[in-house]
Amino acid sequence: MHINMHSLYKLIFIPFIFIFLTCSAYKPVILIHGIMAQSGSLDLLAKRINEVHPGTSIYVSNRFDGWSSLVSMRHQVKAFGSDLMNITSQHPEGIHLIGFSQGGLIGRGILETFPKHNVKTFISLSAPQAGQYGTKFLHLFFPSLWKKTAYELFYSEVGQYTSVANYWNDPYHQSLYLRYSAFLPYINNEISSPESESQSEGMLSLDRLVLVGGPDDGVITPWQSSHFGYYNFSEEVVEMQKRDIYTKDLFGLKTLHESGRLITIVCSGVQHFDWHLNISVIDNHIIPYLD
């Protein structure tokens, strides 16, 4: 399918929809959907949160749904982040943020780009936080792409106009990743920038960082990326605590962990597109952190 990149940027910016307008003791919740999804894809999650925590103010965005979710990550982070800051200004008590799949990586980008946020708990639900090196889901819009050659497209100026390319992390072509990737190595502080210090500030202001993922996901590759684990140059998974982003505390992971504010949750038997629809996951691994 031919994609007109210019048309992807012709977006209608619609602010977050205020789903429930009721006073509540529970902090408001902002939800960010995944790639190629509609805002309505998170309706069940929003409904369940409100059933268990009646009166919770829940915001879901209409931004970047469908094909528009392929625009660059920085573009999405700035737009979603501006909305989040407008919402948080109305809730000085703080809010919670949940991002699913690509939305989880956008969520982290927001926290680092807008360090003066007042997000208390950030839940990253099966998100490629350490990057992606698998093409199973890409056949929807790149039908002939193979993971071993994807770098030829993604690590180029043209390729970097797409969100997936911004977090494509090819373990065999790290020099090209660091040279061309316009998003992931920067929010990981693998490349120093004027924003490096403030990015850490944005993460360290969290009360909790909750990372949810599992071995049966089938899309996030490796699945440990949802917990900041990733492949080395031999395509062997290196767990978060043995990677430079943790040991060097490049953006606050080690500090969050050592202070008891980093929670990792492994759920077996959950496929990628079911995380936000699985009541057991919602009840046991999301709602308990929305106090």
C-alpha positions as CSV (number, residue, x, y, z in Angstrom):
1,M,0.0,0.0,0.0
2,H,1.4,3.4,-0.9
3,I,1.5,5.9,2.0
4,N,1.5,9.6,1.3
5,M,3.6,10.9,4.1
6,H,2.5,14.5,3.5
7,S,-1.2,13.5,4.0
8,L,-0.3,11.8,7.3
9,Y,0.6,15.2,8.7
10,K,-2.7,16.7,7.8
11,L,-4.1,15.9,11.2
12,I,-7.2,17.2,12.8
13,F,-6.1,18.0,16.3
14,I,-8.9,17.0,18.7
15,P,-8.3,17.5,22.4
16,F,-8.8,14.8,24.9
17,I,-12.3,13.8,25.5
18,F,-13.5,14.1,29.1
19,I,-15.2,10.7,29.5
20,F,-16.5,11.0,33.0
21,L,-17.3,14.3,34.6
22,T,-17.7,13.4,38.3
23,C,-15.9,14.5,41.4
24,S,-13.9,11.7,42.9
25,A,-11.2,10.9,45.5
26,Y,-9.4,9.0,42.8
27,K,-6.8,10.8,40.7
28,P,-7.7,11.4,37.0
29,V,-6.4,8.9,34.4
30,I,-5.1,9.7,30.9
31,L,-5.1,6.8,28.4
32,I,-3.0,6.8,25.2
33,H,-3.8,4.1,22.5
34,G,-1.4,2.0,20.4
35,I,-0.4,2.1,16.8
36,M,-3.1,1.9,14.1
37,A,-5.8,2.0,16.8
38,Q,-8.8,4.2,17.5
39,S,-9.4,6.0,20.7
40,G,-12.4,3.7,21.2
41,S,-10.1,0.8,21.5
42,L,-9.5,1.8,25.1
43,D,-13.2,2.1,26.0
44,L,-13.3,-1.2,27.9
45,L,-10.3,-0.2,30.0
46,A,-11.8,3.2,30.8
47,K,-15.2,1.6,31.7
48,R,-13.6,-1.0,34.0
49,I,-11.5,1.6,35.8
50,N,-14.7,3.6,36.4
51,E,-16.6,0.6,37.6
52,V,-14.0,-0.3,40.2
53,H,-13.1,3.4,41.0
54,P,-16.5,5.1,40.6
55,G,-16.2,8.8,39.6
56,T,-12.7,8.7,38.2
57,S,-12.1,11.3,35.6
58,I,-10.8,9.5,32.5
59,Y,-9.3,11.2,29.5
60,V,-8.9,9.4,26.2
61,S,-7.4,11.2,23.1
62,N,-8.7,11.2,19.6
63,R,-5.3,12.3,18.3
64,F,-3.3,10.2,15.9
65,D,-5.7,7.3,15.5
66,G,-5.5,4.9,12.5
67,W,-2.9,5.8,9.9
68,S,-2.0,9.0,11.5
69,S,-0.4,7.0,14.3
70,L,2.5,6.5,11.9
71,V,3.7,10.1,12.0
72,S,7.0,10.7,13.8
73,M,7.2,10.0,17.6
74,R,8.4,13.5,18.4
75,H,5.5,15.0,16.6
76,Q,3.1,12.8,18.6
77,V,4.9,13.4,21.9
78,K,4.6,17.2,21.5
79,A,0.9,17.1,20.7
80,F,-0.1,14.5,23.3
81,G,2.2,16.2,25.8
82,S,0.6,19.6,25.3
83,D,-2.8,18.1,25.9
84,L,-1.5,16.3,29.0
85,M,-0.1,19.5,30.4
86,N,-3.4,21.3,29.8
87,I,-5.2,18.5,31.7
88,T,-2.8,18.4,34.6
89,S,-3.1,22.1,35.1
90,Q,-6.7,21.4,36.1
91,H,-5.6,18.7,38.6
92,P,-2.9,19.9,40.9
93,E,-3.4,16.8,43.0
94,G,-1.7,14.8,40.2
95,I,-2.9,12.4,37.6
96,H,-2.1,8.8,36.4
97,L,-0.9,8.0,32.8
98,I,-1.4,4.7,31.0
99,G,0.0,4.0,27.6
100,F,-0.6,0.9,25.6
101,S,2.0,-0.5,23.0
102,Q,3.4,2.5,21.0
103,G,1.3,4.7,23.3
104,G,3.5,3.5,26.2
105,L,6.6,4.7,24.5
106,I,4.8,8.0,23.7
107,G,3.9,8.3,27.3
108,R,7.6,8.0,28.4
109,G,8.5,10.5,25.8
110,I,6.0,12.9,27.3
111,L,7.3,12.5,30.8
112,E,10.9,13.3,29.6
113,T,9.9,16.1,27.2
114,F,7.6,17.8,29.7
115,P,9.5,17.3,33.0
116,K,7.2,19.7,34.9
117,H,4.3,17.3,34.6
118,N,2.4,16.1,37.7
119,V,2.0,12.4,36.6
120,K,2.1,10.3,39.8
121,T,1.9,6.8,38.3
122,F,2.9,5.8,34.7
123,I,1.8,2.4,33.6
124,S,3.5,1.2,30.4
125,L,1.3,-1.6,29.1
126,S,3.2,-3.9,26.7
127,A,5.2,-1.1,25.1
128,P,8.5,-1.3,23.2
129,Q,10.4,0.7,25.7
130,A,13.8,-0.6,24.7
131,G,12.9,-0.7,21.0
132,Q,11.5,-3.2,18.5
133,Y,13.2,-5.8,16.3
134,G,10.4,-7.8,14.8
135,T,8.1,-7.3,11.8
136,K,5.2,-9.5,12.5
137,F,2.8,-6.6,12.9
138,L,4.4,-4.5,10.1
139,H,2.8,-6.5,7.3
140,L,-0.2,-4.3,7.7
141,F,1.6,-1.3,6.2
142,F,5.0,-2.6,5.1
143,P,3.9,-5.9,3.4
144,S,7.3,-6.9,2.0
145,L,9.5,-5.7,5.0
146,W,11.8,-8.3,6.5
147,K,13.5,-7.5,9.9
148,K,17.0,-8.1,8.6
149,T,16.6,-5.5,5.9
150,A,14.2,-3.1,7.6
151,Y,17.1,-1.0,8.7
152,E,17.7,0.0,5.0
153,L,14.4,1.9,5.1
154,F,14.1,2.9,8.7
155,Y,17.7,4.2,9.1
156,S,17.3,6.9,6.5
157,E,16.0,10.4,6.6
158,V,12.8,9.4,4.8
159,G,12.3,6.4,7.0
160,Q,12.5,8.5,10.1
161,Y,9.3,10.2,9.2
162,T,7.5,7.1,10.6
163,S,6.9,6.3,14.2
164,V,8.0,2.6,13.9
165,A,11.4,3.7,12.5
166,N,11.9,6.0,15.4
167,Y,12.1,3.0,17.8
168,W,13.4,0.4,15.4
169,N,16.5,-0.9,17.3
170,D,18.5,-3.3,15.0
171,P,21.1,-5.1,17.2
172,Y,23.3,-5.7,14.2
173,H,23.4,-2.1,13.0
174,Q,23.8,-0.1,16.1
175,S,26.0,2.5,14.5
176,L,23.2,3.3,12.0
177,Y,20.7,3.3,14.9
178,L,22.7,5.9,16.7
179,R,23.3,7.9,13.6
180,Y,19.8,8.0,12.1
181,S,17.2,7.3,14.8
182,A,15.6,10.6,15.8
183,F,13.8,9.4,18.9
184,L,14.7,6.3,20.9
185,P,18.5,6.9,21.5
186,Y,17.7,10.4,22.6
187,I,15.0,9.6,25.2
188,N,17.3,6.8,26.4
189,N,20.1,9.4,26.7
190,E,22.3,7.1,24.7
191,I,23.0,10.3,22.8
192,S,23.7,13.4,24.9
193,S,21.6,16.4,24.2
194,P,20.7,19.7,25.9
195,E,17.6,17.9,27.2
196,S,19.4,15.0,28.9
197,E,19.2,16.4,32.4
198,S,15.6,17.4,32.2
199,Q,14.6,14.1,30.7
200,S,15.9,12.3,33.9
201,E,14.0,14.9,36.0
202,G,10.8,14.0,34.2
203,M,11.2,10.3,35.1
204,L,12.4,10.8,38.6
205,S,9.4,12.9,39.6
206,L,7.2,9.8,39.3
207,D,5.9,8.1,42.4
208,R,5.7,4.8,40.4
209,L,6.7,3.4,37.1
210,V,4.8,0.2,36.3
211,L,6.0,-2.0,33.4
212,V,3.7,-4.7,32.2
213,G,4.5,-7.3,29.6
214,G,4.8,-11.1,29.0
215,P,6.3,-13.9,27.0
216,D,3.2,-14.7,24.9
217,D,2.8,-11.1,23.6
218,G,3.7,-12.1,20.1
219,V,4.3,-8.5,18.8
220,I,6.8,-6.7,21.0
221,T,10.1,-8.2,20.0
222,P,11.8,-9.2,22.2
223,W,9.0,-9.2,24.7
224,Q,11.4,-8.1,27.4
225,S,11.6,-4.7,25.7
226,S,8.4,-4.0,27.7
227,H,10.7,-4.2,30.8
228,F,13.6,-2.4,29.1
229,G,15.4,-5.7,28.3
230,Y,16.9,-6.0,24.8
231,Y,19.0,-8.0,22.4
232,N,22.8,-7.7,22.3
233,F,24.8,-8.0,19.1
234,S,24.2,-11.8,19.1
235,E,20.5,-11.4,19.5
236,E,20.5,-12.7,23.0
237,V,18.3,-10.9,25.5
238,V,20.1,-8.8,28.1
239,E,17.8,-8.0,31.0
240,M,17.3,-4.3,32.0
241,Q,19.6,-4.4,35.1
242,K,22.6,-5.5,33.0
243,R,22.1,-2.9,30.3
244,D,23.9,0.5,30.1
245,I,20.7,2.4,30.3
246,Y,20.2,1.0,33.8
247,T,23.8,0.6,35.2
248,K,24.7,4.1,34.1
249,D,21.3,5.4,35.2
250,L,20.9,7.3,31.9
251,F,17.4,8.5,32.5
252,G,16.5,7.4,36.0
253,L,15.7,3.6,35.8
254,K,18.2,2.6,38.4
255,T,17.2,5.3,40.8
256,L,13.6,4.5,40.5
257,H,14.3,0.8,41.1
258,E,16.6,1.3,44.1
259,S,14.0,3.6,45.7
260,G,11.2,1.0,45.2
261,R,9.4,3.0,42.6
262,L,9.9,0.7,39.7
263,I,7.5,-2.3,39.4
264,T,7.9,-4.9,36.7
265,I,5.0,-7.3,36.0
266,V,5.2,-10.5,33.9
267,C,1.9,-12.0,32.7
268,S,1.9,-15.2,30.7
269,G,-0.9,-16.2,28.3
270,V,-1.7,-12.7,27.1
271,Q,-1.4,-11.8,23.5
272,H,-0.5,-8.3,22.4
273,F,-3.9,-7.0,21.3
274,D,-5.6,-8.4,24.5
275,W,-3.7,-6.5,27.2
276,H,-6.2,-3.6,27.4
277,L,-9.2,-6.0,27.0
278,N,-8.2,-8.6,29.6
279,I,-10.2,-8.0,32.8
280,S,-7.8,-10.0,34.9
281,V,-4.8,-7.9,33.7
282,I,-6.8,-4.7,34.3
283,D,-8.1,-5.7,37.8
284,N,-4.8,-7.2,39.1
285,H,-2.1,-5.2,37.4
286,I,-3.5,-1.8,36.5
287,I,-6.3,-0.6,38.8
288,P,-4.3,-1.4,42.1
289,Y,-1.8,1.3,41.1
290,L,-4.5,4.0,40.4
291,D,-5.0,5.2,43.9
